[in-house]
């Protein structure tokens, strides 16, 4: 009973010291407001700074002179200014560069954006060999306000995105329209390719007919060459026989002249002449028949050669016209050259055949005359042999016939020579015709193969172009497509916790700081080291200080929490839990600071300030711990403010009680440890000191 009375006296003494001094009570009231001033003012000042950017003056200078893109006027700078006029994110001031720089220097403007004169021109260089990036210049004075520069960076990045999106839309529109035009061109090209395939098909058919006819021509020229060879052999024999005939007829003429001069020998000679004349008549008759046949064959050869020459000339002319329409076809050019050589050879053949026909006709005429003369000669020699009486009269006729025979034989020899020469020329021309016809046939086969490939390739080209036209035609080019082209990706934000503004996000940090400062400042006013009466043990001493200190701390918590929630508008899912968590945090701070001050007074407060500094740096109040120096990350988990801030964040986010309880248990561990230390300290001191009356009235003095 006495012990209880002593403990009650100590506690009553503590309150009596405080209530007995008006300054002490005023100080207690001030202490209650310290956490409110720290947390309330900081949170209020930083409540929603980004929501007031529309009051931040930003200069905009547009010097863009515009450009042209695919025939359309491009004024990106002007478009940007128009967009900014509709955008109330900042207090935009549209001015010139001098005013912008002067205003930035004397702090009339927080930021300045300058769109250079070549801005649109550079945005239009996408398809150039060396495209250039358009560059918006922005100016800021870091020395005046560093955070302004960070805001400027964000604004510049957003400006870059908006401008880039508009430029990309212009590119997309031009590109999609080009694809549409390309689709139409592909369709026209496909139709042209199909026509080309049809033409190639027709040409291939014509080439096949040409090849077949040229094969026949080559075969005919072979037969012509063979016939001309035989004709040349016959002409050579004819030439030799005609020469012999001319020589014999000349001798006959001479003999008849001798016979006329020496009629004495006429009987013998007439007999011999009759026999020879009979043979001559028979041979001349056969020769005449053969010459007539030869003349007829030469005439037919001339007609055939004329037809060949005419056909070859027409073929060469036709191929020349076709080659003129296809000047790049080398095989066709070779085919034209070969057809020209065939035409030339056919012309030579025609000329040789004509010469041969003329010679054959002359030979036939001579042979006819020869046959006639031989017949007359035979008749004469017969008459001579029958009657020498008629010899004188008929001898003149024989002499005349012999003379005609000699003349005809001479003509026959000349004609046979011409015939042989003409047939030789015809043989050379026929050889040329054969070679040219063979080359022409080979070339026409190559032409047919090439035209077949052209037909196949044209058909495939037409199909591919049609496919390309269909694919290109399927590309849409409306406003929706250009919007999608310019901005194909959207980012959907999913917040695990919705923090409405900057102040709410910083409230845990500022409130934890305010509660710590409130506890620390309370130690300046509250007497935490001496007892207000006689103490018997450390428990009594500690209880007297706890009951003095704790109500002040809880009052600080109540005032700060109430103003934050109902004054500033902090959204708290569970108000009672928020007050409770704040109380646990403040009481934990109280146990720590109480021990330090009870242990070393002013030095203890200094240590408490150092501890505050470490906690501010290591408690993740502003930046994630991963961004902090490694040594601060290491000590951060051992700082009570780290757990205090985390508990408040979880409470404001409406997270589960178990997660909040983990942080509160860590704080309770700190509190338990420092309560034990303080109890031990007071227990140790209670054995050594006794309170005096001077100490009892220390506060009253």
Secondary structure, 3 states (H helix, E strand, C coil): CHHHHHHHHHHHHHHHHHHCCHHHHHHHHHHHHHHHHHHHHHHHHCCCHHHHHHHCEEEEEECCCCEEECCEEECHHHHHHHHHHHCCCCEEEECCHHHHHHHHHCCCCCEEEEECCCHHHHHCCCCCCCCCCCCEEEEECCCCCHHHHHHHHHHHHHHHHHHHHHHHHHHHHHHHHHHHHHHHHHHHHHHHHHHHHHHHHHHHHHHHHHHHHHHHHHHHHHHHHHHHHHHHHHHHHHHHHHHHHHHHHHHHHHHHHHHHHCHHHHHHHHHHHHHHHHHHHHHHHHHHHHHHHHHHHHHHHHHHHHHHHHHHHHHHHHHHHHHHHCCCCHHHHHHHHHHHHHHHHHHHHHHHHHHHHHHHHHHHHHHHHHHHHHHHHHHHHHHHHHCHHHHHHHHHHHHHHHHHHHHHHHHHHHHHHHHHHHHHHHHHHHHHHHHHHHHHHHHHHHHHHHHHHHHHHHHHHHHHHHHHHHHHHCCCCCHHHHHHHHCCCCCCCCCCCCCCCHHHHHHHHHHHHHHHHHHHHHHHHCCCCCCCCCCCCHHHHHHHHHHHHHHHHHHHHHHHHHHHHHHHCCCCCCHHHHHHHHHHHHHHHHHHHHHHHHHHCHHHHHHHHHHHHHHHHHCCCCCCHHHCCHHHHHHHCCCHHHHHHHHHHHHHHCCCHHHHHHHHHHHHHHHHHHHHHHHHHHHHHHCCCCCCHHHHCCCCC
